[in-house]
Amino acid sequence: MTMVVGILQVELMIHGAMSLKDKRRVVKSVKDRLAHDFNVSVAEVDAQDRHRQAILGISLVGTDGKFVRQCLDRIVEKLRFVRGASLVDFQVDLV
């Protein structure tokens, strides 16, 4: 049996954020929803000091690479329509 680790890094543009507090509200909502809906780990990994940009790292571990990739692809699709932010860029890696 093999272990597959899926890593998704996403860059989000936060709409209407005038402060880090505004950004944190949107980022927390996104992180909580992804963790609940997809059972993944989510962390803000860069741009913590920029109030209109968020870079999130999302990880998922499984035994089936195809399943892990499909789950990460579904997350990307969900992020295309997230309220309060726009998906700017993303990168997927399977290890």
N, C-alpha and C positions, 0 to 999 in steps of 0.2 A: 504494500500500500504506500502511496506517495502523498505527501502533504503539499498543497498548493497555497501560496500566499498571494492574494490579489491586493495590489496597492493602487489607489486612485488618488491623484492630486488634482484639485480643481482650483481655478481662480474665479472668484466672484466679484462683480462690481456691485456695491451696495448703493441702492437708490435713495436719495434724500437724506443720507446720513450727514449730519452737521457736526457730530461729535463721536468720540469712541463709544460713548454710552449708547447712541443710536445704532452704531454698528454692532455692538455686543448683543443688543436685543434681537437683531435679525440673525446673526450668526448662531446664537443659542437656539433659536427656533429651528434653524436648518439642521444643526447638529442633533438636537433632540428628536426631530422627526425622522431623520435618516437612521439613527440608532434604533428607534422603535420599529420603523417600517421594514428595515432590512437586516436587523441584528448585526450591525457592523460597528467597528470602533471609529470614532471621528475626533479629530483634534485640529485646532487652528495651528498651523505649522510655520507661518511666515506672515509678514505684513501686519503684525499685531498693532503697530503704532500708526497705521494709515487708516483713516476713518471711512474711506470709500472703497477699500479693497480688502478682500479676505482670501487667504490661501489655506485650504483645508486638505488634510491627509485623511484618507479613508482606507481602512484595511479589513480584509475578510479572509478567513482561513477555511479551507475545505479539502476534500480528497478528489474532487472532480474539477479539473481546470475549465472545462466547458461551462459548468454551472457557475463557477466563480466569475468567469468573464461575463456571462449573461447577467448576473446580478449587478456587477459594476456598470454594465451598459444600461441597465434599468435605472440605476442611480443617476447616471449622466442625463438620461431622458427626463427624469423627475426634476433635476436641477435646471433644465432649460425653461421650466415654467414656475420656478419658485417665486413666491410673493416677496417683493422688496429687494430683489437682487437679479442680476443677469449673469449667466454663465459666460465667461470670457474665453477660457481655455481649460483643457484637461489633458492628463496623461495617465495611461493605464499600463501597469507592469505586472506580470505574473512571474513569481519566483518558485 
